[in-house]
Amino acid sequence: MAENEDQLEKYGKPDEMRDIEKSHIHLLTIIGEVEGHECLAANSKSTKYEHVIPILAAVEENPEIHGLLVLINTVGGDVESGLAIAEMIASISKPTVSLVLGGSHSIGVPLAVSTDYSFIVPTGTMMIHPVRMTGMIIGVAQTFDYFQKIQDRISGFVVEHSRIEKERLMELMLETGELTKDVGSVLVGEQAVAEGIIDAVGGISDAFQKLRKLMGE
């Protein structure tokens, strides 16, 4: 009986997990298309901004969470919603690290650079292009001024949170010889680092190691 009691004290009850060190890192995934004010089709992978923003607020408020790791594989999506999420991540007072996996296209670029430090896997891609609009638009000068304001907001955010110069970013956005049916550039792995958008090439272990180091500091 005494031996059984020692076993229970050491290992816990058979139907309970042993006490283990709790993780102080919150994992956030941004996948598929960033969904805005309109719902996407039911068969589309999406990240809903109305779900992500409260999560980020909780990360900031929860004293048991010491760091945030953002895993990104997105085709882009709603500009306003994506930029709102990026601003939320950038304003978190706790250490943050992002890792671009398959891709971080379009509005995914601000999301990738919004953290304190960013990684991209060797085969990860980033598509950089000007703002696109769908649906009916009014063909007046004010419409194009509005487009430019949106573009300036995105470009300003990327420049502020990365090492790329604004002039070079605009060159990549307006490149005409790389995409056959579009304007812009595709950066793969090390190219994104060389351009100063992403901090380093790495994987999940590198991301965790960097975040723990920032948490320790």
Secondary structure, DSSP 4 states (H G I P E B T S, - for coil): -HHHHHHHHHH--TTSPPP-PPP-EEEEEEEEEEE-SSPPPTTS-EEEHHHHHHHHHHHHH-TT--EEEEEEEEEEE-HHHHHHHHHHHHH-SS-EEEEEEEEE-TTHHHHHHTSSEEEE-TT-EEEE------S----SHHHHHHHHHHHHHHHHHHHHTSS--HHHHHHHHT--SS-TTSSSEEEETHHHHHTTSSSEE--HHHHHHHHHHHHH-
